[in-house]
Amino acid sequence: MQKFKLASLVALSLAVGGTCAFAQDKKEEMPSPAVEKYARDFLAKWGNDPKLIEAVKASTAKTKKYSFDDVTVIDSQWRVAKSGADKEKKAADSLVELTTDSPEENLKKGEALIKATRESAASKFLIEQMEKAEPKGAVTEIFVMDGWGWNVGQTGGTSDYYQGDEGKWQKTFASGDPNEVEVLPIVEEDGVRYSHVSLPIKDGDKNIGAVTIGVDVSKVK
């Protein structure tokens, strides 16, 4: 039953407007193997911290109760609050269809959700780890997902709250990749060239969530 719900949530998220990260343009530049190794070594320093493990488990216990409509509404509230109703028109339309709240009320709920996530103990923990990374600035971003693909903590602002429809969760937590990793092509923002490396968060040998780590490829050779 749980596997059916997982598959259904992924299908729903794609319909809601999530972007699948499986397809990659072959012309895009991939980072060197050193970037994946750096991410794995970096995660090994703190990925089994009891406080983080507990936060992931607690979030998973909470989000497993969400209905399909809950998934759509909560993620849409986050999207609209983060990027605006004009940019996230599909999300805004979903809120009109599925809630009786006004656009202003949904916006406030989305803003409160983002604030709670950004100020959570898990987010503060991740910020501390990013600041400790060597060389300085090598890690551009970290965000952790729970056992259903929802954000647990983050160092920056993700555009969506639910990540379960994307390779960063499907190919790590859900073991869609035999190596339990997703390494994305290099992108450049504000003069920084980085790649996202996603890996599972484990409690012992069991996958309980996933993490995405942004690595500045100019600092890792």
C-alpha positions in Angstrom: 0.0 0.0 0.0 2.8 2.4 0.9 4.5 1.7 -2.5 1.2 2.5 -4.3 1.0 5.8 -2.4 4.6 6.6 -3.3 4.0 5.9 -7.0 0.7 7.9 -6.9 2.3 10.9 -5.2 5.1 11.0 -7.8 2.5 10.9 -10.6 0.4 13.6 -9.0 3.4 15.8 -8.5 4.3 15.6 -12.2 0.7 16.6 -13.0 0.8 19.5 -10.5 3.8 21.0 -12.3 6.9 19.5 -10.8 9.9 19.2 -13.1 11.5 15.8 -13.6 15.2 15.9 -13.5 15.9 12.6 -15.2 16.4 13.9 -18.7 19.7 15.7 -19.2 20.9 17.5 -22.2 23.9 15.6 -23.5 25.5 18.9 -24.6 25.6 20.2 -21.1 28.8 20.0 -19.2 29.1 17.4 -16.4 31.4 17.9 -13.4 34.5 15.8 -12.8 34.3 12.7 -10.6 36.0 14.8 -7.9 32.8 16.7 -7.4 30.8 13.6 -6.5 33.6 12.4 -4.2 33.7 15.8 -2.5 30.0 15.6 -1.9 30.2 12.1 -0.5 33.1 12.9 1.8 31.4 16.1 3.0 28.1 14.3 3.8 30.1 11.6 5.7 31.1 14.2 8.2 27.6 15.0 9.4 25.0 12.9 7.5 24.4 10.5 10.5 24.1 13.2 13.1 21.3 12.1 15.5 19.6 15.5 15.4 19.3 15.4 11.6 18.2 11.7 11.6 15.4 12.6 14.1 14.3 15.6 12.1 14.0 13.5 8.9 12.1 10.8 10.7 9.7 13.3 12.4 9.0 15.0 9.0 8.4 11.6 7.3 5.9 10.7 10.1 4.1 14.0 9.5 4.0 14.1 5.7 3.0 10.5 5.2 -0.5 11.6 6.5 -1.0 14.0 3.6 -3.7 13.3 1.1 -3.3 13.9 -2.6 -5.1 17.2 -2.3 -2.9 18.1 0.7 0.2 17.5 -1.5 -1.1 19.8 -4.2 -2.2 22.6 -1.8 0.8 22.7 0.4 3.3 22.6 -2.4 1.3 25.2 -4.4 1.2 27.6 -1.4 5.0 27.3 -1.1 5.5 27.9 -4.8 3.2 31.0 -4.9 4.8 32.5 -1.8 8.3 31.8 -3.2 7.9 32.9 -6.8 4.6 34.8 -7.1 1.2 33.9 -8.5 2.1 35.3 -11.9 5.1 33.0 -12.3 3.4 30.0 -10.6 0.0 30.4 -12.3 -0.7 26.6 -12.4 -0.1 26.5 -8.6 -2.3 29.5 -8.0 -5.1 28.0 -10.1 -4.8 24.8 -8.0 -5.3 26.8 -4.8 -8.5 28.4 -6.2 -9.8 25.0 -7.2 -8.9 23.1 -4.0 -9.3 25.6 -1.2 -11.8 28.1 0.0 -9.1 30.5 1.2 -8.5 33.8 -0.6 -5.3 34.3 -2.6 -4.0 36.5 0.3 -4.7 33.7 2.9 -2.9 31.1 0.8 0.0 33.5 0.3 0.3 34.0 4.0 0.2 30.2 4.6 3.0 29.7 2.1 5.1 32.4 3.6 4.6 30.9 7.1 5.6 27.5 5.7 8.8 28.9 4.1 9.7 30.8 7.3 9.2 27.8 9.5 11.4 25.6 7.3 14.1 28.2 6.9 14.2 28.8 10.7 14.0 25.1 11.7 16.7 23.4 13.8 17.5 21.3 10.8 18.1 24.3 8.6 20.3 25.9 11.2 22.3 22.7 11.4 22.8 22.6 7.6 23.9 26.2 7.6 26.5 25.4 10.2 27.8 22.5 8.0 28.0 24.7 4.9 30.0 27.3 6.8 32.5 24.6 7.9 33.0 23.3 4.4 36.6 23.5 3.1 37.7 25.1 1.0 35.6 28.1 1.9 32.7 28.5 -0.5 33.0 25.1 -2.0 29.4 24.2 -0.9 26.9 26.6 -2.4 23.7 25.1 -1.0 22.3 22.1 1.0 18.8 20.9 1.4 17.5 17.7 3.0 14.3 15.8 2.1 12.3 13.3 4.1 11.0 9.9 3.3 8.2 11.3 1.1 10.3 13.9 -0.7 9.4 17.0 1.4 11.8 19.7 2.5 13.1 19.2 6.1 15.8 21.9 6.1 17.7 24.1 3.7 20.4 26.7 3.6 18.8 28.7 0.8 15.3 29.0 -0.8 14.1 26.1 -2.9 11.5 27.0 -5.5 9.2 24.2 -4.4 8.6 22.4 -1.1 7.9 18.9 -2.5 10.9 17.2 -4.2 9.5 13.6 -4.5 8.9 14.0 -8.3 12.6 14.7 -9.0 15.7 12.6 -9.5 17.3 14.1 -6.5 14.9 12.1 -4.4 13.8 9.3 -6.7 17.4 8.2 -7.6 18.7 8.4 -4.1 16.1 7.6 -1.4 14.1 5.4 -3.8 17.2 3.7 -5.2 16.3 4.3 -8.8 20.0 4.6 -9.5 22.2 1.6 -8.5 24.8 4.0 -7.1 22.1 6.0 -5.2 23.3 9.3 -6.6 22.2 12.0 -9.0 24.9 14.4 -10.3 23.5 17.2 -12.5 25.2 19.2 -15.2 27.1 22.3 -14.3 25.1 25.5 -14.2 26.2 29.1 -13.6 24.5 31.7 -11.5 25.9 35.1 -10.4 29.3 34.0 -11.7 29.4 30.8 -9.8 29.7 27.5 -11.6 28.2 24.6 -9.6 26.7 21.2 -9.8 24.0 19.6 -7.6 24.9 16.2 -6.1 22.1 14.3 -4.4 22.7 11.3 -2.1 20.6 9.3 0.4 20.4 10.1 4.1 20.7 6.9 6.0 19.9 5.6 9.4 22.3 2.6 9.5 21.8 0.8 6.2 18.3 2.1 5.7 17.5 5.1 3.4 15.3 7.5 5.3 15.6 10.6 3.2 17.9 12.4 0.7 20.2 15.4 0.5 21.2 17.7 -2.3 24.6 19.5 -2.1 25.6 22.3 -4.4 29.3 22.1 -5.1 31.3 25.0 -6.6 33.2 23.1 -9.4 35.9 25.8 -9.5 36.9 25.0 -5.9 37.0 21.2 -6.3 39.5 19.6 -8.6 
